[in-house]
Amino acid sequence: MSKKFDLNKHTARLMISEPFFASISRRVDKTASSAIPTAGVRLNTATGYFEMLYNPDFFMGLTDKEKLGVLKHEFYHLILQHVTTRMPDTGMSKVWNVATDLAINSHLIGEIPENGCIPSAKDTPFEKYPIGLSAEAYLKMLKEDPQFAKGKSKDGEGDADGDDGGSAMPDSLDDHSGWDESSEGDEGAVARERLRDILEKASKEANQGGRGWGTVSVEVRKEIQKFLTPSIDWRKMLSYFIKSSRKANKRSTVRRLNRRYPRIHSGSKVTRVANIAISIDQSGSVSDVMLAKFFAELNNLSKLATFTVIPFDTKVDESKVFVWKKGENRDWDRVLQGGTCFDAPTKYVNKHNFDGHILLTDMYAPKPVPSKCQRMWITDEQGKANSYFDTKEIVLAIKGGA
């Protein structure tokens, strides 16, 4: 694998002509890898962040225009929700991979390497395919296309490999593995919220200061706006925190046999729990109305789990920290009213080894020190729109009232 290729030089070029894509690029981790032949974007389920894997040797063989085209291709998979939401009933398949590439490459005519799946490209299997359809529309066309019938090989004879679409179906340009993992269950819910946050910030930047959307079409912008509907689903978010950061509690029990030494030593029972911290901003900039909304959300959350509440302003008063037990209802209460410092609750949580950290705040303070555990932010719509700092962590807004 080449060690000389510098992807950063090419992602920086997006800032000049494609500010919307540049904004997305800053929020996607990038890792060089020889494990894939070209490139691919996915949710890293271990970190909870989107990442792009790329093969430096593949990029070295492209023109500068094609390099930017491939970068935009990968980010389009995120923009069009192929990685998180849009999945056919039959799940991942070769024909769906090609359909998504055709939909994306409709926006990248002349920018993608010739071996990409490009609609209307001459002397290719897709020469008669129109430009500008959705992945679902291309999927229907591919399934009805006789040249891609199962069992038909590239030379028109039988004895194909039997894969979806037959061996006459070209491969997609990039790697699409892992998409099914990030479209289902708790990981899928979190991936959609993280993507919503990324697209919301990128849209805001594109609309401000005359930076613009570059080559992003009006149709794609409409798709993005449909997706940008803030919401809070405590059940899914809490379930994600538990699954992604839980620890094992092991205790001895005579009711369970020891597999290695049955009836000689007692067995053990393992339970999975998550120690979740909820920090509530009680600084003077947080109004009584907002504080009441936060407590209303916590009353909803308490139906699902027990958690530790950490009131803070510029500091954490440990005498005010308490455990909110599952099933309890509480009235809102202001116990502090100073300035705001996010370092204070973060350092407290880091010190006490919590597994997950949710901050309820108006976002009116500088960016805090890194968190040792998963961290998420809850604010109102104004706080999300006017945050003092940028973060790749999830930021959710309470829409309207609580």
Order of alpha helices (4+ residues) and beta strands (2+ residues): alpha-alpha-beta-beta-beta-alpha-alpha-alpha-alpha-alpha-alpha-alpha-beta-beta-beta-alpha-beta-beta-alpha-beta-beta-alpha-beta
